[in-house]
């Protein structure tokens, strides 16, 4: 059941990320000179709300896996007192108090006496509003592109006095991104593969302007669904018409089982990706979760598209 909830949360979180550039991006700007540890600090979060943090947070609750990963990456593990029950990375998250899954237990959050709550739009305006009405400081974090993820890391870093670490995390992400983009830069346009990426077995996919479309492009692929916008659900017949060279599944119900299920779909035997046995699964937590490991997900996608250029050791 927990695995099912995790898959559902992943799908919902990805689809609530919206179209890049069409909604409020978190702005790591403050009303002071930006020095590490300077408080009070006022920040504009992903909901457009101005949030004032009076002093450096010592008790942090994170409501979704992506913000938990961000907080841990900034070295805040000792200050994290609560996470969602769906948080599976890093290992230290398992030792934290749980505050709910898709439905947040507001009373539990309050009982932990946090001085900062890291939330996401998926938590819902009602829950976020309720926490704020109860006097809690809530910072909504929502990266909708690779730059948006980096801005989110800066936002949390600014809020928690961890800006130096935030810059280090972003530098590592940029290095990982550049490793991929530099390798695929020399691939001619007519040699770039057509990619079908599916979020679940019901054929939801990533259209133009989305986070995943950006990952495909950075990895040197051509998204067959780029003519669509947002997160459309398309027909099996449409995928056949697009005839992708590579099929990527961003969900995991059992590794090779997913590959065989896709390959055996009615009418799909003639698709290039099926004929050439180029159906792959990628770690859903890396490509679906807008956190600091997303550039590792980018590398997984690139390896799937161009195995002759990338290897697991590179």
CORWO-V353720 format. One record per residue. PHI is phi in degrees with one decimal (999 if undefined). Layout:
PHI
PHI
//
This chain:
999
-62.7
-64.0
-63.7
-60.7
-62.2
-64.9
-64.5
-61.1
-57.8
-62.7
-64.9
-64.7
-61.0
-76.0
-85.2
-70.9
69.4
-95.6
-55.2
87.9
-100.4
-137.9
-63.0
-98.2
-64.4
-115.7
-80.8
-108.7
-126.7
-94.0
-132.8
-80.2
85.6
-67.5
-60.0
81.8
-84.5
-132.2
-70.5
-132.6
-113.9
-125.4
-95.7
-92.1
-69.1
-89.8
87.7
-81.4
-84.2
-116.5
-100.8
-111.0
-75.6
-147.8
-59.7
-61.1
-117.7
-133.9
-113.4
-115.3
-114.2
-98.0
-141.6
-57.4
-64.6
-72.2
-64.0
-62.8
-61.2
-61.7
-64.5
-63.8
-90.2
76.3
-97.4
-55.5
-71.7
-95.5
-81.3
-109.9
-157.4
-142.0
-76.6
-72.5
-93.2
-73.1
-120.9
-152.9
-74.5
-58.7
-62.8
-64.4
-65.8
-88.4
-88.3
-61.6
-100.7
-117.7
121.6
-119.5
-69.3
-110.7
-80.5
-85.9
-60.3
-60.9
-65.5
-59.0
-60.9
-64.1
-81.8
51.9
-74.2
-100.4
-154.5
-115.3
-96.8
-123.5
-139.0
-52.6
-62.9
-69.2
91.0
-62.6
-63.5
-65.8
-62.2
-63.5
-63.6
-62.6
-68.7
-64.6
-83.5
92.8
-86.0
-87.0
-115.4
-112.7
-87.2
-120.8
-157.8
-83.1
-110.5
-160.1
-61.4
-63.9
-62.6
-64.4
-63.4
-62.6
-64.6
-64.1
-63.9
-60.9
-67.3
-62.0
-64.3
-68.4
-109.4
74.8
-119.3
-65.4
-60.4
-66.6
-59.6
-65.0
-65.7
-62.4
-66.2
-61.2
-66.1
-61.3
-63.6
-63.3
-65.9
-63.9
-64.1
-57.9
-73.7
-64.5
-68.5
-71.9
-89.1
-59.9
-86.4
-76.9
-61.5
-57.7
-78.6
-106.5
-79.0
-81.0
-88.2
-121.8
-109.0
-117.4
-120.4
-84.3
-160.2
-66.9
-89.0
70.8
-76.0
-140.2
-106.9
-91.8
-65.5
80.8
-96.8
-56.2
-70.7
-59.8
-62.9
-62.3
-61.0
-65.5
-62.9
-81.3
88.8
-101.3
-111.3
-73.1
-65.6
-96.4
-63.9
-74.8
-91.9
-118.3
70.7
-122.7
-78.6
-103.4
-116.5
-84.7
-61.0
-64.5
-65.6
-62.6
-59.4
-63.5
-67.9
51.4
-67.0
-83.6
-136.7
-114.5
-119.4
-103.2
-103.1
-129.1
-138.0
-115.6
136.1
54.7
-61.6
-62.2
-63.0
-60.0
-67.4
-64.8
-66.2
-63.7
-93.7
-63.6
-59.7
85.2
-93.3
-60.8
-86.9
-67.4
-52.4
-61.3
-73.4
-61.9
-91.7
55.1
-113.1
-110.3
-133.1
-110.4
-120.9
-60.3
-60.9
-68.0
-81.8
-97.9
-98.0
-100.7
-77.5
-133.1
-67.7
-92.2
-63.0
-73.1
-69.4
-65.0
-57.6
-64.6
-61.5
-63.4
-61.7
-63.6
-69.6
-78.7
-133.8
-61.2
-73.9
-96.9
-112.5
-134.7
-60.6
-86.6
-81.3
//
